[in-house]
Amino acid sequence: MANKTQSFTLNNSLAALSATICGESILATDGINRTIYSVCPEHCRTCDCTPTARPYMRLRKNACGNGYTALAECNGRRMYFLDSCFNEQGYIDLCPSACACSCSCSRSCNSCTGALTDAMTVIIGGSCYITASFNDKAFLFDSSGVCISLLCEAHRNEFLTDFIAFGSERYAMGSVCDGRQTVTVYDSGNTQSACLDSAFSLRMLFFHGEVVYGLFGQHYIYNKIIPIYSSGILTLPQTAIENSCFSC
């Protein structure tokens, strides 16, 4: 994938809530329909649709094997595992009750962490892990879903919307505070943050190659995949950004 902005629309004129790169195409979901859309580079529009077991709000490549991982229900805690043909093979429930909560309570983990907002598999030190963010915290889990440690905690009145790991001690996250979206990258001790231009909405972060990308929305139906972090520099899109389609 070229390190430049890529734009596309879905054939139902809905917003893409997630996107991942598959060869020279984009796989996208809208969170409403039980469908995975394949976007053709030459048209920047949907060229194929695959039915799925349920609507997905997050679709990612499974870093620990073939296929994909996905999130579905709002306010749920379940991450699904899909094969390379998008058939569900199982799921895991992620609940950080075994990790220390900032509140001293004996209530359920719902009371301490809120809803699951993002999750993904990641290889660290040759082993498979899962990172997951909730409303106010992000945690590291082992491959069986046992919570290992707290990775980060949101500030007061701040809510985590996205969280990805792209190596050991390397994270990128999206958050909302007082109506403003912020993207933060933590890379081996170096932290950078920037507020998002109000013309864009962040829908998902993902890592491809050596670059962190964001799936952004503009005027609802226009979906844009934009590189935002490369070679140690965080750069968010501006209103006047020049957009282009995929190039083979």
N, C-alpha and C positions, 0 to 999 in steps of 0.2 A: 504494500500500500504506500503510495506516495505521501511524503510528509507535507501535505497541504490540505486545504479545506475541501471537503467532499459534501455535496448537497443532494438530497433526494426527497421525494414525496411518496406516500403510499397511495395505492389506487382507490382506497376508500376515503381519502382526504382526512384521515385521523392522524393524530400526532404519534410518532414513534416514541415509545417509552424506553426501549432498549435497542441496542444494536451491537453486533459483533462482526468481525471480519472473517470471511470464509473464502480463501483464495483471493480472487479478484472481485468478489461480490460482497454485499452486505446482507446479513441476516437481521431482521428487525421484528419486533412485536409491538402491539398497540395496547396491551393490557386489557382489552375489551373482548376481542374475538379470539376464538380457539384456533389461532393461525400463526404460523411463522412465515414471514414474507422474505423472499429473495429478491434483492434489488440488482438489476442489471447495470453494469458500468456504463454501457453506451447510451442508455436511455435515462438513467437517474430515476427510474420508476420501477415499480414492482413487475417482475417478469415471471414469478412463480409463487405459489402458495402451498404450504403443507399444513394439513389439519393436525391439531394437537389435542391432548387430553383435557386441557383447560387453558384459559387465557394466562399469558405470562407477562409479568411486569419487569423482570430482569432475565436476560438470556446471556450466558457467558460460556466460553470454552472451558471445559474441565481441565485444569492444569495438571491434575493427577491421573489422567487417563484419557481414553477416547470419549467423544461425545461432549455433552454440555451440562451445565447446571442452570437452574431457573428458580425464580421466586414467583409466587402467584398471588395468594390472598393478601389484601390489605390487612394490616394489623396481625398477620400470621407470624409463625416462627419456623416455618418449614421450608427447607431447600430441597428441590427435586433434582434427581439425576436422570438425564436423557441420554440415549445412545446416539450414534451418528445419524440415525434416521428420525430423530426427535421422538422416539418412543420412550415413555417413562419406564425407568428400571428400578426406581425406589426413591426414598426420601430420608431426610434426617431432620429432626426437630432441634433447634438451637435455642438453648435457654441458659443464661450465664449465672444461674443460682448458685453454682459451686464456687464462683469467683466472688471476691469481696465486693459488696455494694457500698457506695458512699453513704447510704443511709443505714442506720443501725435498726434493722427491722427483721421480723420473722415472717413477713408477708411473702407472697409469691414474687418471682422475678419480674412480673409485669409491673409491680409497684415500684421497683427500683430502676428499671431500664427502659420501659416503654416498648413500642413496637419495633419489630425487625425492619430495617430500612434497606439493608444491602448485605450480600454475602457472596463469597467466592472461595474457590480452592486455590492454594498457592504452594509451591515447592520452596522450602527453606532448608538449607543444609542437607539436601538430598531426601528430605522427608516431606510427606504431604500434610498440610494443615488447612484449616478453614478460618478465614477472617469474617467477622460479622459485625455490623453496626446496628445499634438500636437508637432510640430517640436522642439519648444523651451520652452514650458510651460506645466504644468499639472494643471487641474482645478477640483473642486468639483461641481457637478450639483445635483439638486433635482431630484426626480423620474419622473418629467414631462419634464426634460431637461433644466430647468432654471439654469443658472450659478450662483453659490453662492459665491465661493471664489477661489483665486489662491493658489495652493498647493505648487508648486515649479517652479523654473525658471532655465533653463540651462545656463551654462557659455558661454562666447563668443566662437564661433566655435564648440560648442557642440550641438548634436542633440539627443533628446529623442526618443528612439525606443520602449521602454516598460515601463509600469507604472502600478503597482497593489497596492491596499490597502488591508491590512489584519487586520484592526481594527482602532480604533481612534488613530490618530497620529502615525500610523505604515504603512510605505510605502516601496516598493522596486522598483527600476527603473533600466533600462538599457539605456546606452547612447553611442554615438560614437563621438570621438574627434581625429582629425588627423589620422584617420584610425584605432584607437585602441578602442576596446569595453571595457566598464567599467560597473560594477554592483555596485549600492549603495543601502544600506538599512538604513532607518531612523526608529528607534524604540524608541518611547517615549523619544526623546531628544538625544539618542545615535546614531551617524552616523558612518557607516563603508563603505569603498569603496575598490574595488580591480579590477585590470585589468585582462582581460581574456586572457588565453594562446592562441596564434595565431593558434594553431591546431584546435581550436573549434570556432564555431560561435553561438552566442545566438540568438534563434529564438522566444522564448517566456518565460515569467515568470508566474508562478501560485502558488497559496497557497492551500495546502491540509493537513487536520489535523492541526498540529501545526508547519508545516515545509513549507518553501518557496522552490519551485523547479524551475529549469530551463530546458527548452527544448533546447538542444544543437545539432548542426550538426557537423559531422566530416566526411571529404571526401565526402561531399554532400549527399550520399544516406543513411548514417548511422545516425539514430536519437537516441538521448540519453536523458533520463529523469534523472536528477541528483539533489539530495538534496543539496542546497547551503546555507541555513540559518536555524539554529535550536539552541535553548537554548542561543540565543544572540551571536552566532558565525557565521560569513560569511566565507565560504570556496568555492572557485571556482575550477573547474576541472583542472587537470594537464595532460600533454601529456601521462604520464605513468599510468593513472588511470586504474584500473581493472574493466572490464565491465561484466555485467551478465544479464540474462533474468529474467522475472518475475518468482517468485516462489509462489505457492498457499499456 
